[in-house]
Amino acid sequence: MANTFKVITKAGVTSADVIYTVAGSTTTIILGLILGNTTSGAITGTVTLGTDTANRAGAKHQQM
């Protein structure tokens, strides 16, 4: 199975937004994530990762 590396960027996000959704029958591994503050003041950023391992064989284990 070949690996396909992607760079996903989105500028000007000011509220909750979906940046990437994994295609069906696909596994995605996030190797890195960078958030940047382009304003002069302090901000709070929240990253949410969702998972659906209901159909996966074996033990369900998640480490973050």
LINWO-V850425 format. One record per pair of residues at least 24 apart in sequence whose ideal C-beta (glycine too) atoms are under 7 Angstrom apart, sorted by the first residue. I is the first residue (numbers start at 1). J is the second residue. D is the distance in Angstrom with one decimal. If there is no record, write none. Layout:
I;J;D / I;J;D
This chain:
none
